[in-house]
C-alpha cells in the first residue's frame, strides 16, 4: 500500500494531461493551456499516454459517447475532470491532481464529468465494464515519430460519432475493428480498403470535426465529412470571430482589438501546426505570444519576440520539408470555392499558408493599438471576410475532402492544421449576437 501511495503521488505531482476541447470551449482551452504551461504539466497526444483527462467547454449530450471512448482508452491510474468555463479551469486541475494522488479516487471516479451518471455510479460502472469488453483495450494511436511525412499528424485517432470504430459499410471484427474490403487504387491495382475516422476530439484538431477516410495502404482514396459533433442547437459566439460579430451587431469595436484577436488566432493556428509537425518548442513559443496578445501586452514588448519567432519558423527547413507539396490550393480555385483570407492569398500548399500567417502577423503589429472603429465588411476576421450566414470556415471545411483525397495518411493532420477551420463559426449561423451594454 505504501508503494502504491508513493507511485500515485509521483504521478499526481506532474500528470500527463489529455486536453479535449468541446464545441464552444475555445476560451476555456486557452486558459487550460496557459495553466498547464505555468504548472509545467506535459500534454499527452493520445489517451494511452495520459493520466488526466481535462474536458474544456460547455457540456453537450451528443459529445458524451466519444468522450467516454477516450476515457476507456486511458490506463489506470487516471482521473477525469470537466471545466465548463474559464473560471473552472484552476479548480478542475487541482481536483484532477487530488484524485490521481488518492488510492481511493484514482480510477474510481469513472463517472466524474458525466452529468448523465450523476447519482448513478452503478450505471457508470456497468457501461465502463461493457466498454472495456467491447473495445478490448484498443488504443487510438496510429503512430509516432516525425520523419518526412511519416508518423506526424496521424496520432490520436478517435472514432467518430459512436460507430464503434468501424466504417459505414465495412464488416465489424472483434474489438470493434473494421473488416477491410477490396477495391481498385489509383494505379488500377485491387487492394484492401480500410475505413478510418479522424475526430471528433483529437489534440490540436478542430473541435467537433470528424473526417471519415477510406484508405488503401497509406493513401487516402476517399474523404467524407460527418455532421459536426456538439454543434447542434444554440451555441456561444465563436471566440476568434467575436469582435466581428459584435461590430456587425452595432457595438463599437476598435481595429486594434480586432487585430489582436486576429493575430492571436493566427498564432493559435501556428501552434497547432507546429505541434502536429513535431516541433514542440516552437509550438510553445507561438502559444506564449498568443497569450501575451490576449492579455493586452504592450506592442513594444510583443513585437521583438514575434519578429524572432517569425524569422525562425519562416526559415525552418524542417517544417518546410514536412509540409511542402501537400494540401495544394491555388488562389483561383480558392476564390471559386468561396475561400477568403490567408488561405486564398497564400495560393499554394501548407508551406505557403503558414508563411502567409507569419506575413499577416508581422503586418498586424502596427494595427494593435489603432483606435479607429472596425468595419466588419472590410477588415478580415482570422479566417477570411465575415458575411452573415456565410462564415469563412464553412468554405474551408468544404474543401477538406478534396485536399485530403490522394494524400498519405501521415500527412492528413498537417493538411487540416494548415487550414485550421473553426467549426464554432458554423454554429454562429444559427444564433443572434446581443449587443453589449
Residue, then its C-alpha position, 0 to 999 in steps of 0.5 A: x500500500x505504501x508503494x502504491x501511495x508513493x507511485x500515485x503521488x509521483x504521478x499526481x505531482x506532474x500528470x500527463x494531461x489529455x486536453x479535449x476541447x468541446x464545441x464552444x470551449x475555445x476560451x476555456x482551452x486557452x486558459x487550460x493551456x496557459x495553466x498547464x504551461x505555468x504548472x509545467x504539466x506535459x500534454x499527452x497526444x493520445x489517451x494511452x499516454x495520459x493520466x488526466x483527462x481535462x474536458x474544456x467547454x460547455x457540456x453537450x449530450x451528443x459529445x458524451x459517447x466519444x468522450x467516454x471512448x477516450x476515457x476507456x482508452x486511458x490506463x489506470x491510474x487516471x482521473x477525469x475532470x470537466x471545466x465548463x468555463x474559464x473560471x473552472x479551469x484552476x479548480x478542475x486541475x487541482x481536483x484532477x491532481x487530488x484524485x490521481x494522488x488518492x488510492x481511493x479516487x484514482x480510477x474510481x471516479x469513472x463517472x466524474x464529468x458525466x452529468x448523465x451518471x450523476x447519482x448513478x455510479x452503478x450505471x457508470x460502472x456497468x457501461x465502463x465494464x461493457x466498454x472495456x469488453x467491447x473495445x478490448x483495450x484498443x488504443x487510438x494511436x496510429x503512430x509516432x515519430x516525425x520523419x518526412x511525412x511519416x508518423x506526424x499528424x496521424x496520432x490520436x485517432x478517435x472514432x467518430x460519432x459512436x460507430x464503434x470504430x468501424x466504417x459505414x459499410x465495412x464488416x465489424x471484427x472483434x474489438x470493434x475493428x473494421x473488416x477491410x474490403x477490396x477495391x481498385x487504387x489509383x494505379x488500377x491495382x485491387x487492394x484492401x480498403x480500410x475505413x478510418x475516422x479522424x475526430x471528433x476530439x483529437x489534440x490540436x484538431x478542430x473541435x467537433x470535426x470528424x473526417x471519415x477516410x477510406x484508405x488503401x495502404x497509406x493513401x487516402x482514396x476517399x474523404x467524407x465529412x460527418x455532421x459536426x459533433x456538439x454543434x447542434x442547437x444554440x451555441x456561444x459566439x465563436x471566440x476568434x470571430x467575436x469582435x466581428x460579430x459584435x461590430x456587425x451587431x452595432x457595438x463599437x469595436x476598435x481595429x486594434x482589438x480586432x487585430x489582436x484577436x486576429x493575430x492571436x488566432x493566427x498564432x493559435x493556428x501556428x501552434x497547432x501546426x507546429x505541434x502536429x509537425x513535431x516541433x514542440x518548442x516552437x509550438x510553445x513559443x507561438x502559444x506564449x505570444x498568443x497569450x501575451x496578445x490576449x492579455x493586452x501586452x504592450x506592442x513594444x514588448x510583443x513585437x521583438x519576440x514575434x519578429x524572432x519567432x517569425x524569422x525562425x519558423x519562416x526559415x525552418x527547413x524542417x517544417x518546410x520539408x514536412x509540409x511542402x507539396x501537400x494540401x495544394x490550393x491555388x488562389x483561383x480555385x480558392x476564390x471559386x470555392x468561396x475561400x477568403x483570407x490567408x488561405x486564398x492569398x497564400x495560393x499554394x500548399x501548407x508551406x505557403x499558408x503558414x508563411x502567409x500567417x507569419x506575413x499577416x502577423x508581422x503586418x498586424x503589429x502596427x494595427x494593435x493599438x489603432x483606435x479607429x472603429x472596425x468595419x466588419x465588411x472590410x477588415x478580415x476576421x482570422x479566417x477570411x471576410x465575415x458575411x452573415x450566414x456565410x462564415x469563412x470556415x464553412x468554405x474551408x471545411x468544404x474543401x477538406x475532402x478534396x485536399x485530403x483525397x490522394x494524400x498519405x495518411x501521415x500527412x492528413x493532420x498537417x493538411x487540416x492544421x494548415x487550414x485550421x477551420x473553426x467549426x464554432x463559426x458554423x454554429x454562429x449561423x444559427x444564433x443572434x449576437x446581443x449587443x453589449x451594454 
